[in-house]
């Protein structure tokens, strides 16, 4: 869950950007970015906002899991991001896969 949902704050499409970042993190690292044995522990880990990224993880992917939704990239920027396009993780335009 994105921090703004956990904090019961207003949220918008940027929670989907967060979810994409978490999914990519899990696919690459084979673990969740925030861990805990209970929802309370996960919320605490999330509130700390500390993630151990692989040094080889591109900045474009790191930027998706920013605690502050205002600094997460917008959908249009994702369509221009080579690291994410290479993973085939952006939405398809007009029914075609990104090239």
C-alpha positions as CSV (number, residue, x, y, z in Angstrom):
1,X,0.0,0.0,0.0
2,X,1.3,3.5,-0.8
3,X,2.2,5.7,2.1
4,X,-0.7,8.1,1.4
5,X,-3.2,5.2,1.7
6,X,-1.6,3.9,4.9
7,X,-1.7,7.4,6.3
8,X,-5.4,7.8,5.2
9,X,-4.5,10.9,3.2
10,X,-5.9,12.0,-0.1
11,X,-4.5,10.0,-3.0
12,X,-4.6,9.9,-6.8
13,X,-3.1,8.0,-9.7
14,X,0.4,8.2,-8.1
15,X,-0.6,5.2,-5.9
16,X,-0.5,3.2,-9.1
17,X,3.0,4.5,-9.8
18,X,4.0,3.4,-6.3
19,X,2.5,-0.1,-6.9
20,X,4.4,-0.4,-10.1
21,X,7.6,0.5,-8.3
22,X,6.9,-2.1,-5.6
23,X,6.2,-4.7,-8.2
24,X,9.4,-4.0,-10.1
25,X,11.4,-4.0,-6.8
26,X,9.9,-7.4,-5.9
27,X,10.7,-8.9,-9.3
28,X,14.3,-7.7,-9.3
29,X,15.1,-8.2,-5.6
30,X,12.9,-11.3,-4.9
31,X,11.6,-9.6,-1.8
32,X,9.3,-6.8,-0.8
33,X,10.8,-3.3,-0.2
34,X,9.0,-3.1,3.2
35,X,8.8,-6.1,5.3
36,X,7.3,-7.1,8.7
37,X,5.6,-10.0,10.4
38,X,2.4,-7.9,10.9
39,X,0.6,-5.1,9.2
40,X,1.7,-2.9,12.1
41,X,5.4,-3.7,11.4
42,X,5.0,-3.1,7.7
43,X,3.4,0.3,8.4
44,X,6.3,1.1,10.7
45,X,8.8,0.1,8.0
46,X,7.0,2.1,5.5
47,X,6.9,5.2,7.7
48,X,10.7,5.0,8.0
49,X,11.0,5.0,4.2
50,X,14.3,3.3,4.1
51,X,14.8,0.8,1.3
52,X,18.0,-1.1,0.5
53,X,18.2,-0.8,-3.3
54,X,20.5,-2.9,-5.3
55,X,23.4,-0.7,-6.6
56,X,22.5,-1.8,-10.1
57,X,18.9,-0.8,-9.9
58,X,18.3,2.1,-12.3
59,X,17.3,5.5,-10.8
60,X,14.1,5.5,-12.9
61,X,12.9,2.5,-11.0
62,X,14.0,3.8,-7.6
63,X,12.0,7.0,-8.3
64,X,8.7,5.1,-8.4
65,X,9.0,4.2,-4.7
66,X,9.3,7.7,-3.3
67,X,7.5,8.2,-0.1
68,X,6.4,11.7,-1.2
69,X,3.9,11.2,-4.1
70,X,4.7,14.7,-5.4
71,X,8.2,13.6,-6.5
72,X,7.2,10.3,-8.1
73,X,7.3,10.4,-11.9
74,X,4.1,11.0,-13.9
75,X,2.7,8.5,-16.4
76,X,3.9,10.5,-19.3
77,X,7.5,10.4,-18.0
78,X,7.3,6.7,-17.5
79,X,6.5,6.2,-21.2
80,X,9.9,7.9,-21.9
81,X,11.9,5.9,-19.4
82,X,14.1,3.3,-21.2
83,X,14.7,1.1,-18.0
84,X,11.0,0.7,-17.5
85,X,10.1,0.3,-21.2
86,X,12.7,-2.4,-21.4
87,X,10.9,-4.3,-18.7
88,X,7.6,-3.9,-20.6
89,X,6.1,-2.3,-17.5
90,X,4.4,0.7,-19.0
91,X,0.8,0.8,-20.2
92,X,0.4,0.0,-23.8
93,X,-0.7,2.9,-26.1
94,X,-3.4,2.2,-28.6
95,X,-3.2,-1.5,-28.0
96,X,0.5,-1.8,-29.0
97,X,3.3,-2.9,-26.8
98,X,6.1,-0.3,-26.2
99,X,9.0,-0.7,-28.7
